[in-house]
Amino acid sequence: MGNRRRVAERRKTKPAVIGGLIAVVVGGAGFGAYALYGGGAAADDGKRTETTAAEQKAKDIPSGPLSATEVTTTARAFLTAWQQGKVPQAAATTSDAKAATSLLTGYTKDAHIKGVTLTPGTPTGDKVPFTVKATVAYKETSKPLTYAGALTVVRATTDGKPQVAWHSSVVHPDLQDGDTLVTGESGTPPVKALDRDGDEITKAKYPSLGTVLDGLREKYGKTAGGRAGVELQVVRGKAAKADKLSDKSLLELSKGTPGTVKTTLDPALQEAAEKQVAKKARSSVVVLRPSTGEILAVANASKGFNTAFQGSLAPGSTMKVITSTLLIEKGLASPDKAHPCPKYFTYGGWKFQNDDKFQIKGGTFKASFARSCNTAFISQAPKLDDDDLTKQAEQVFGLSMNNWAIGVPTFDGSVPVQSDAQMAASLIGQGGVRMNPLNMASVSATIESGTFKQPYLVSPTVDNRKLATASRTLSAGTLSDMRELMSYTAAYGTAAEAMSGVTGNVGAKTGSAEVDGQKKPNGWFTAYRGDLAAAGVVQQGGHGGDTAGPIVASLLKMGG
């Protein structure tokens, strides 16, 4: 199960939505403020006749970019003190001496790391890479440890002097703030994960499954029949645990005896998924079996975080699958009935528009869905209650209730109740709506099978856990309409190019989600073919049909 993430909105101006992008223009001085020091007559009459001591001190504080010498000298001072075991001196060169002292002390005392050699590399601006070579020694067992690290030098806000910006990742790249390094007998025995055919799953074979294997060990290690060994581990702190990150083994000093856990992963699909995400940076994909909920493949281009299961991203127009079921049930839309798709629609003080400001005159809802017309959905917001979309996601698609139990940690989608413009934006997968490929693959699977079946990676019979359920199903008429909409989109709409050559009982929906600060939107694609459903995202990739679409379609071609 995953944590819901709330999106705080602090907007006091009326924003505009451009092609799905919610844009806000803020005038005035923003959040910056200047404190005026002084008093008496000088303060009262607004004239500044003297420079105060505080102002003079502020003027004397160094500012501006760091010089190459400052970066190199500061990094060398920190690394030298750390290598020599002079923890107070090393910590004093950082922005948080207390936290640095604690972690560097534990590096020797708790992680049992000794003989440390730190070699700085060539700085890039204020960032300095370095390599670590050391020995981990526990009782009579020892092993060499080597890894690459990096630190960043910044100016102190108090005196302007250069210092190492402190984060736990300075000590080891796998650490998040609050995590610790510990060497000892592992509290959780190792596990041997098997695919559905009984063959072992390893990180070497499937590079993006590292986080999945960590999650399986944390969940089943103590009950799978194994015996713990001695390891150097990352022990997660409160912040990382809140994000559902598992403890991670960094070095095995002595082998334990692994227990066995069988998964639902299909080796052919998993191998193909790994190859697909390797072609696209920041891509993720999930493949499900709609009739059962079994997860057949999961892959991420970025190996450090499982975006496919734990990501929390605006799903863009793929959310229109859920919204369409809501509109059809309420009698506000039907595939072949006339439906508005104007260039613009204003609601809640926000002016929404379509990509490239297109409009469809005298068109049907099917045409609007296939072309992904934003205003066709926004225009229905005045006829909806604030909680309608939330209820639809929960009751029909099993989302946004934080209760999935797939066998490893997940984020289960979030569709918060919102009002006015934010509610309207949610209808097109923006606003506060958050999903990941697992969630959106499940949405397509629900349309294909007709019933929400909670996805799972490990059969619930292994540990007798209860799977999440939805409280109701769509009517036969609504399901028929949705399948018609998705089939038409796969054949003639924005998904047609990607789905070319994917035959049989198919349906698809594209999506592009604008994100503040990104030049390109996140591209989404969700689809089904027979008894396969899949969804993918390419962050900062562009339109979903061009980016995530080919990844999903290639996997659907393998079965169904």
C-alpha positions as CSV (number, residue, x, y, z in Angstrom):
1,M,0.0,0.0,0.0
2,G,1.2,3.5,-0.6
3,N,0.8,6.9,0.9
4,R,-1.6,9.5,-0.5
5,R,0.1,12.7,-1.3
6,R,-1.7,16.0,-0.9
7,V,-1.0,18.8,-3.3
8,A,-1.1,22.1,-1.6
9,E,-2.3,25.0,-3.8
10,R,-1.2,28.5,-2.8
11,R,-2.6,30.5,-5.6
12,K,-4.1,34.0,-5.1
13,T,-4.4,34.9,-8.8
14,K,-6.6,33.4,-11.3
15,P,-4.6,30.9,-13.4
16,A,-5.1,29.8,-17.0
17,V,-5.0,26.3,-18.4
18,I,-3.2,26.1,-21.7
19,G,-3.3,22.7,-23.4
20,G,-3.7,21.0,-20.0
21,L,-1.0,23.3,-18.4
22,I,-2.2,25.3,-15.4
23,A,-0.4,28.6,-15.7
24,V,-0.3,31.1,-12.9
25,V,1.1,34.6,-13.2
26,V,2.1,36.2,-10.0
27,G,2.7,40.0,-9.9
28,G,4.4,42.1,-7.3
29,A,7.4,41.3,-5.2
30,G,6.4,37.6,-4.6
31,F,7.7,36.1,-1.4
32,G,10.9,38.2,-1.1
33,A,11.1,40.8,1.7
34,Y,13.6,43.3,2.9
35,A,14.0,44.2,6.6
36,L,14.8,47.8,7.3
37,Y,17.0,48.3,10.3
38,G,17.0,51.6,12.3
39,G,14.5,53.7,14.3
40,G,13.6,57.0,15.7
41,A,13.4,60.0,13.5
42,A,15.3,58.4,10.7
43,A,12.8,55.6,10.5
44,D,9.9,57.9,10.9
45,D,10.8,60.4,8.2
46,G,11.9,57.7,5.7
47,K,15.4,59.1,5.3
48,R,18.6,57.0,5.7
49,T,21.4,59.0,7.1
50,E,23.6,56.3,8.6
51,T,24.7,52.8,7.9
52,T,23.8,50.6,10.8
53,A,26.1,47.9,12.2
54,A,23.7,45.2,10.9
55,E,23.7,46.7,7.4
56,Q,27.5,47.0,7.4
57,K,27.8,43.4,8.6
58,A,25.5,42.3,5.8
59,K,27.6,44.1,3.3
60,D,30.7,42.4,4.5
61,I,29.3,38.9,4.0
62,P,30.7,37.3,0.9
63,S,28.1,36.6,-1.8
64,G,27.9,35.5,-5.4
65,P,29.1,32.3,-7.1
66,L,31.8,30.2,-5.4
67,S,35.2,30.3,-6.9
68,A,36.9,27.1,-8.1
69,T,39.4,27.5,-5.2
70,E,36.6,27.7,-2.6
71,V,34.9,24.6,-4.0
72,T,38.1,22.6,-4.1
73,T,39.4,23.7,-0.7
74,T,36.2,23.1,1.1
75,A,35.7,19.7,-0.5
76,R,39.3,18.7,0.3
77,A,39.0,19.8,3.9
78,F,35.8,17.7,4.4
79,L,37.1,14.6,2.7
80,T,40.5,14.7,4.4
81,A,38.9,15.0,7.9
82,W,36.4,12.2,7.1
83,Q,39.2,9.9,5.8
84,Q,41.3,10.6,8.9
85,G,38.4,9.8,11.2
86,K,38.3,13.4,12.5
87,V,34.5,13.5,12.7
88,P,34.1,16.9,14.5
89,Q,36.4,18.6,12.0
90,A,34.6,17.0,9.0
91,A,31.2,17.9,10.4
92,A,32.3,21.5,11.0
93,T,32.8,22.0,7.3
94,T,29.1,21.2,6.6
95,S,25.8,23.0,6.8
96,D,24.5,20.7,9.5
97,A,27.2,19.7,11.9
98,K,24.9,17.8,14.2
99,A,23.5,15.5,11.5
100,A,26.9,15.1,9.9
101,T,28.4,14.1,13.3
102,S,25.8,11.5,13.9
103,L,26.0,9.9,10.5
104,L,29.8,10.0,10.3
105,T,30.1,8.5,13.8
106,G,27.7,5.7,12.8
107,Y,29.7,5.1,9.6
108,T,32.5,3.7,11.8
109,K,30.6,2.5,14.9
110,D,27.4,1.0,13.4
111,A,28.4,0.3,9.9
112,H,31.9,-1.0,10.9
113,I,33.6,0.6,8.0
114,K,37.3,1.2,8.4
115,G,40.4,1.9,6.3
116,V,38.6,4.6,4.3
117,T,40.3,6.2,1.3
118,L,38.5,9.1,-0.4
119,T,39.6,10.3,-3.8
120,P,38.1,13.5,-5.2
121,G,37.4,13.8,-8.9
122,T,37.2,16.8,-11.1
123,P,34.6,19.4,-9.9
124,T,31.7,20.5,-12.1
125,G,30.7,23.9,-10.9
126,D,30.0,23.5,-7.2
127,K,29.6,19.7,-7.3
128,V,32.6,17.5,-6.5
129,P,32.5,13.7,-7.2
130,F,34.6,11.3,-5.2
131,T,35.3,7.6,-4.9
132,V,35.3,5.6,-1.7
133,K,37.4,2.6,-1.0
134,A,37.1,1.0,2.4
135,T,36.7,-2.3,4.3
136,V,33.6,-3.5,6.1
137,A,34.7,-5.6,9.1
138,Y,32.3,-7.4,11.4
139,K,33.6,-9.8,14.0
140,E,35.9,-12.1,12.0
141,T,34.4,-11.4,8.6
142,S,35.5,-8.5,6.3
143,K,35.0,-7.4,2.7
144,P,36.1,-4.5,0.6
145,L,33.7,-1.7,-0.1
146,T,33.9,0.6,-3.1
147,Y,31.4,3.2,-4.4
148,A,31.1,6.6,-6.0
149,G,29.8,9.6,-4.1
150,A,29.4,13.3,-4.6
151,L,29.0,16.5,-2.6
152,T,28.0,20.1,-3.3
153,V,29.6,23.2,-1.9
154,V,27.4,26.2,-1.0
155,R,27.7,29.5,0.8
156,A,26.6,29.6,4.4
157,T,23.6,31.9,4.8
158,T,25.0,33.3,8.1
159,D,28.6,34.3,7.1
160,G,28.9,33.6,3.4
161,K,31.7,31.1,3.9
162,P,31.8,28.0,1.7
163,Q,30.6,24.7,3.3
164,V,29.4,21.3,2.2
165,A,25.6,21.2,1.8
166,W,24.7,18.4,4.1
167,H,22.5,15.5,3.2
168,S,22.9,11.9,4.1
169,S,23.6,11.1,0.5
170,V,27.0,12.7,0.9
171,V,28.0,9.6,2.9
172,H,26.4,7.1,0.5
173,P,24.2,7.8,-2.6
174,D,21.6,5.3,-1.4
175,L,20.9,7.2,1.8
176,Q,18.1,9.6,2.3
177,D,18.0,12.1,5.1
178,G,17.3,10.2,8.3
179,D,18.6,6.9,7.0
180,T,21.5,5.1,8.7
181,L,24.1,2.5,7.7
182,V,24.3,-0.7,9.8
183,T,26.4,-3.8,9.6
184,G,25.4,-6.9,11.4
185,E,23.2,-10.0,11.3
186,S,20.3,-9.0,9.1
187,G,17.0,-8.9,10.9
188,T,15.4,-10.0,7.7
189,P,16.6,-13.2,6.0
190,P,17.2,-13.0,2.2
191,V,14.7,-14.3,-0.2
192,K,15.0,-16.0,-3.6
193,A,12.3,-14.5,-5.8
194,L,11.0,-16.7,-8.6
195,D,9.1,-15.8,-11.7
196,R,5.8,-17.6,-12.6
197,D,7.8,-20.4,-14.3
198,G,9.9,-21.1,-11.2
199,D,13.2,-19.5,-12.4
200,E,15.1,-17.1,-10.1
201,I,14.7,-13.4,-10.6
202,T,17.9,-11.4,-10.1
203,K,18.9,-7.8,-10.4
204,A,21.6,-8.8,-12.9
205,K,19.0,-10.5,-15.1
206,Y,16.4,-7.8,-14.7
207,P,18.2,-4.5,-13.7
208,S,15.1,-2.5,-12.9
209,L,13.7,-5.0,-10.3
210,G,16.2,-4.0,-7.6
211,T,13.5,-2.1,-5.6
212,V,11.0,-4.9,-6.1
213,L,13.4,-7.5,-4.7
214,D,14.1,-5.2,-1.7
215,G,10.3,-5.0,-1.1
216,L,9.8,-8.7,-1.4
217,R,12.5,-9.4,1.1
218,E,11.1,-6.8,3.6
219,K,7.6,-8.3,3.2
220,Y,8.4,-12.0,3.1
221,G,11.9,-12.5,4.5
222,K,10.9,-13.5,8.0
223,T,8.2,-15.9,6.8
224,A,9.7,-17.5,3.7
225,G,11.9,-20.0,5.6
226,G,15.3,-18.4,5.2
227,R,18.1,-17.6,7.7
228,A,19.8,-14.2,8.0
229,G,23.4,-13.5,7.0
230,V,25.7,-10.6,7.9
231,E,25.2,-7.5,5.7
232,L,25.9,-3.8,5.4
233,Q,22.4,-2.3,5.1
234,V,20.7,1.0,4.6
235,V,18.1,1.2,7.4
236,R,15.4,3.6,6.4
237,G,14.4,6.5,8.6
238,K,10.9,8.0,9.1
239,A,10.9,10.0,6.0
240,A,11.9,7.2,3.7
241,K,9.5,4.8,5.4
242,A,6.7,7.3,4.9
243,D,7.5,7.1,1.2
244,K,7.3,3.3,1.5
245,L,11.0,2.7,0.7
246,S,12.4,-0.6,1.9
247,D,15.7,-1.2,3.7
248,K,18.4,-2.0,1.3
249,S,21.3,-4.4,1.4
250,L,24.6,-2.9,0.1
251,L,27.1,-5.6,0.8
252,E,26.8,-9.2,1.9
253,L,29.7,-10.3,4.3
254,S,28.4,-13.8,4.9
255,K,25.6,-15.5,3.1
256,G,22.3,-16.3,4.8
257,T,20.0,-19.0,3.6
258,P,17.3,-17.5,1.4
259,G,13.6,-18.4,1.6
260,T,11.6,-18.7,-1.6
261,V,8.9,-16.4,-2.9
262,K,7.1,-17.0,-6.1
263,T,5.8,-14.0,-8.1
264,T,3.5,-13.6,-11.0
265,L,6.1,-12.1,-13.4
266,D,6.3,-13.5,-16.9
267,P,9.9,-13.9,-17.9
268,A,9.4,-13.1,-21.6
269,L,7.3,-10.0,-20.9
270,Q,9.7,-8.9,-18.1
271,E,12.7,-9.2,-20.4
272,A,10.9,-7.3,-23.2
273,A,9.8,-4.5,-20.7
274,E,13.4,-4.1,-19.6
275,K,14.5,-3.6,-23.2
276,Q,11.8,-1.1,-23.9
277,V,12.5,1.2,-20.9
278,A,16.2,1.1,-21.7
279,K,15.4,2.9,-24.9
280,K,13.6,5.8,-23.2
281,A,15.0,7.8,-20.3
282,R,12.7,8.3,-17.4
283,S,10.2,5.7,-18.7
284,S,8.2,3.2,-16.7
285,V,5.7,0.5,-17.7
286,V,3.5,-2.2,-16.1
287,V,1.7,-5.1,-17.7
288,L,-1.3,-6.9,-16.1
289,R,-3.7,-9.8,-16.7
290,P,-7.2,-8.2,-16.5
291,S,-9.0,-11.5,-15.7
292,T,-6.9,-12.1,-12.6
293,G,-5.0,-8.9,-11.6
294,E,-1.7,-10.7,-11.9
295,I,1.3,-8.4,-12.6
296,L,3.2,-9.8,-15.5
297,A,5.9,-7.2,-16.0
298,V,7.2,-4.0,-14.4
299,A,10.2,-2.0,-15.5
300,N,11.7,1.5,-14.9
301,A,14.5,3.2,-16.8
302,S,15.6,4.9,-13.5
303,K,16.7,2.1,-11.1
304,G,16.7,4.0,-7.8
305,F,13.0,4.5,-7.5
306,N,10.1,2.3,-8.6
307,T,8.0,4.9,-10.4
308,A,5.9,2.2,-12.0
309,F,4.5,1.2,-8.6
310,Q,5.2,4.1,-6.3
311,G,5.2,7.2,-8.6
312,S,2.7,10.0,-7.9
313,L,2.2,11.9,-11.1
314,A,-0.6,13.7,-12.8
315,P,-1.9,11.2,-15.4
316,G,-3.1,13.8,-17.9
317,S,-5.7,12.7,-20.4
318,T,-5.5,9.0,-19.5
319,M,-7.8,10.1,-16.6
320,K,-10.5,10.8,-19.2
321,V,-11.2,7.0,-19.1
322,I,-12.5,7.3,-15.6
323,T,-14.1,10.7,-16.2
324,S,-15.9,9.3,-19.3
325,T,-17.5,6.5,-17.3
326,L,-18.8,9.1,-14.9
327,L,-20.3,11.3,-17.6
328,I,-21.9,8.3,-19.4
329,E,-23.5,7.0,-16.1
330,K,-24.9,10.5,-15.4
331,G,-26.3,10.8,-18.9
332,L,-24.0,13.7,-19.8
333,A,-22.3,11.9,-22.7
334,S,-22.7,9.0,-25.1
335,P,-20.4,7.9,-27.9
336,D,-22.5,8.9,-30.9
337,K,-24.4,11.8,-29.4
338,A,-23.4,15.4,-30.2
339,H,-21.0,16.9,-27.6
340,P,-19.4,20.3,-27.3
341,C,-15.7,20.7,-28.0
342,P,-15.1,24.5,-28.1
343,K,-11.7,26.2,-28.2
344,Y,-12.1,27.5,-24.7
345,F,-14.2,26.9,-21.6
346,T,-14.1,29.0,-18.5
347,Y,-14.9,27.5,-15.1
348,G,-14.1,28.6,-11.6
349,G,-12.3,31.6,-12.9
350,W,-9.9,29.6,-15.1
351,K,-9.9,29.6,-18.8
352,F,-9.2,26.1,-20.2
353,Q,-8.3,25.4,-23.8
354,N,-7.3,22.5,-26.1
355,D,-3.9,21.6,-27.4
356,D,-3.2,24.0,-30.3
357,K,-6.6,25.6,-29.5
358,F,-8.5,23.2,-31.7
359,Q,-12.2,22.8,-31.7
360,I,-14.7,20.2,-33.1
361,K,-17.8,21.8,-34.5
362,G,-20.9,19.5,-34.5
363,G,-18.8,16.6,-33.3
364,T,-19.7,13.6,-31.1
365,F,-18.4,12.6,-27.7
366,K,-16.5,9.7,-29.5
367,A,-14.7,12.3,-31.7
368,S,-13.8,14.4,-28.6
369,F,-12.5,11.3,-26.7
370,A,-10.5,10.1,-29.6
371,R,-8.9,13.5,-30.2
372,S,-8.6,14.1,-26.4
373,C,-10.6,17.3,-26.3
374,N,-10.1,19.0,-22.9
375,T,-13.1,21.3,-23.1
376,A,-15.4,18.4,-23.9
377,F,-14.8,17.3,-20.3
378,I,-14.3,20.7,-18.6
379,S,-17.7,21.9,-20.1
380,Q,-19.5,19.2,-18.0
381,A,-18.0,20.5,-14.6
382,P,-20.9,22.7,-13.8
383,K,-23.2,19.7,-13.9
384,L,-21.1,17.6,-11.5
385,D,-20.7,17.6,-7.7
386,D,-17.3,18.1,-6.2
387,D,-17.0,14.5,-5.0
388,D,-18.4,12.8,-8.1
389,L,-15.0,12.0,-9.6
390,T,-13.5,10.8,-6.3
391,K,-16.4,8.4,-5.8
392,Q,-16.1,7.1,-9.3
393,A,-12.4,6.3,-8.9
394,E,-13.0,4.6,-5.5
395,Q,-16.2,2.7,-6.1
396,V,-15.6,1.5,-9.7
397,F,-11.8,1.4,-10.1
398,G,-10.6,0.7,-6.5
399,L,-8.3,3.7,-6.5
400,S,-7.5,6.4,-4.0
401,M,-8.3,4.3,-0.9
402,N,-4.7,3.4,0.1
403,N,-5.5,-0.3,0.6
404,W,-3.8,-2.3,-2.2
405,A,-1.8,-5.2,-1.0
406,I,0.2,-6.4,-4.1
407,G,3.1,-7.9,-2.1
408,V,5.5,-4.9,-2.2
409,P,4.9,-1.2,-1.4
410,T,2.7,0.8,-3.8
411,F,1.1,4.2,-4.2
412,D,-2.6,3.5,-5.0
413,G,-3.6,6.6,-6.7
414,S,-5.1,9.8,-5.3
415,V,-8.3,11.6,-6.5
416,P,-9.0,14.1,-3.8
417,V,-12.3,16.0,-3.6
418,Q,-11.7,19.4,-5.1
419,S,-13.9,22.4,-6.1
420,D,-14.2,25.0,-8.7
421,A,-11.3,25.2,-11.2
422,Q,-9.3,22.5,-9.5
423,M,-12.3,20.0,-9.8
424,A,-12.6,20.8,-13.5
425,A,-8.8,20.3,-14.0
426,S,-9.1,16.9,-12.2
427,L,-11.5,15.7,-15.0
428,I,-8.6,15.9,-17.4
429,G,-6.0,14.4,-15.1
430,Q,-4.5,17.6,-13.7
431,G,-5.3,19.4,-10.5
432,G,-4.7,17.2,-7.5
433,V,-5.1,13.8,-9.3
434,R,-2.0,11.6,-9.0
435,M,-1.4,8.1,-10.5
436,N,1.4,5.8,-11.7
437,P,1.6,3.1,-14.5
438,L,0.3,0.4,-12.1
439,N,-2.8,2.4,-11.4
440,M,-3.5,3.3,-15.0
441,A,-2.9,-0.3,-16.2
442,S,-5.5,-1.3,-13.7
443,V,-7.9,1.2,-15.1
444,S,-7.6,-0.3,-18.6
445,A,-7.8,-3.8,-17.1
446,T,-11.1,-2.8,-15.4
447,I,-12.6,-1.7,-18.7
448,E,-11.4,-4.8,-20.5
449,S,-12.6,-7.3,-17.9
450,G,-15.6,-5.3,-16.6
451,T,-14.6,-5.7,-12.9
452,F,-11.8,-4.2,-10.8
453,K,-9.4,-6.9,-9.7
454,Q,-6.6,-5.6,-7.5
455,P,-3.3,-6.1,-9.1
456,Y,-0.9,-8.4,-7.3
457,L,2.7,-9.5,-7.6
458,V,2.6,-12.3,-5.1
459,S,-0.5,-14.5,-4.8
460,P,-2.6,-13.7,-1.8
461,T,-2.7,-17.5,-1.0
462,V,1.0,-17.2,0.1
463,D,0.2,-15.1,3.2
464,N,-3.6,-15.1,3.3
465,R,-3.7,-11.3,2.8
466,K,-7.0,-9.7,1.7
467,L,-7.0,-7.9,-1.6
468,A,-8.8,-4.6,-2.2
469,T,-12.2,-4.6,-3.9
470,A,-14.4,-2.1,-5.6
471,S,-17.9,-1.6,-4.2
472,R,-19.7,-1.7,-7.6
473,T,-19.2,-2.4,-11.3
474,L,-20.2,-0.4,-14.4
475,S,-23.4,-1.4,-16.2
476,A,-23.2,-3.4,-19.3
477,G,-24.2,-0.4,-21.3
478,T,-21.5,1.9,-19.9
479,L,-18.9,-0.8,-20.4
480,S,-19.9,-1.3,-24.0
481,D,-19.7,2.5,-24.6
482,M,-16.3,2.7,-23.0
483,R,-14.9,-0.2,-25.0
484,E,-16.2,1.5,-28.1
485,L,-14.5,4.8,-27.2
486,M,-11.2,3.2,-26.4
487,S,-11.3,0.9,-29.5
488,Y,-12.1,3.9,-31.7
489,T,-9.2,5.8,-30.2
490,A,-6.8,2.9,-30.8
491,A,-7.9,2.7,-34.5
492,Y,-8.5,6.3,-35.5
493,G,-7.6,8.7,-32.6
494,T,-4.5,9.9,-30.9
495,A,-3.4,6.3,-30.1
496,A,-3.7,5.0,-33.7
497,E,-0.1,5.4,-34.7
498,A,1.3,3.6,-31.6
499,M,-1.4,0.8,-31.8
500,S,-0.8,0.1,-35.5
501,G,-0.3,-3.6,-35.8
502,V,-1.9,-4.4,-32.5
503,T,-4.8,-6.6,-33.5
504,G,-7.7,-8.2,-31.8
505,N,-9.9,-6.8,-29.0
506,V,-8.0,-3.6,-28.3
507,G,-8.5,-0.2,-26.7
508,A,-6.3,2.7,-25.8
509,K,-6.0,6.2,-24.4
510,T,-3.2,8.7,-24.6
511,G,-2.3,11.5,-22.2
512,S,0.1,14.4,-21.7
513,A,0.5,16.0,-18.3
514,E,2.0,19.4,-18.0
515,V,4.3,19.9,-15.0
516,D,5.6,23.2,-13.7
517,G,9.2,23.7,-14.6
518,Q,9.3,21.1,-17.4
519,K,9.8,22.1,-21.0
520,K,8.0,18.9,-22.2
521,P,5.0,17.2,-20.6
522,N,5.0,13.7,-19.2
523,G,3.7,11.4,-21.8
524,W,1.1,8.7,-20.8
525,F,-0.4,5.7,-22.5
526,T,-2.8,3.1,-21.2
527,A,-4.3,0.2,-23.3
528,Y,-5.5,-3.3,-23.5
529,R,-5.4,-6.2,-25.9
530,G,-7.5,-9.3,-25.0
531,D,-6.3,-10.5,-21.6
532,L,-3.4,-8.1,-21.4
533,A,-3.5,-4.5,-20.1
534,A,-0.6,-2.1,-19.8
535,A,0.2,1.5,-19.0
536,G,3.4,3.5,-19.2
537,V,4.8,7.0,-18.7
538,V,7.8,8.8,-20.0
539,Q,8.6,11.8,-17.8
540,Q,9.5,14.9,-19.7
541,G,9.0,12.9,-22.9
542,G,6.3,14.8,-24.7
543,H,3.0,13.5,-26.1
544,G,2.0,10.1,-24.8
545,G,1.2,8.6,-28.2
546,D,4.8,9.3,-29.4
547,T,6.6,8.3,-26.2
548,A,4.9,5.9,-23.9
549,G,2.7,4.5,-26.6
550,P,5.3,2.5,-28.5
551,I,6.5,0.9,-25.2
552,V,3.0,-0.2,-24.3
553,A,2.1,-1.4,-27.8
554,S,5.2,-3.5,-28.2
555,L,4.4,-5.4,-25.0
556,L,0.7,-5.9,-25.9
557,K,1.8,-7.4,-29.2
558,M,3.4,-10.3,-27.3
559,G,0.1,-11.7,-26.1
560,G,-3.5,-11.1,-25.3
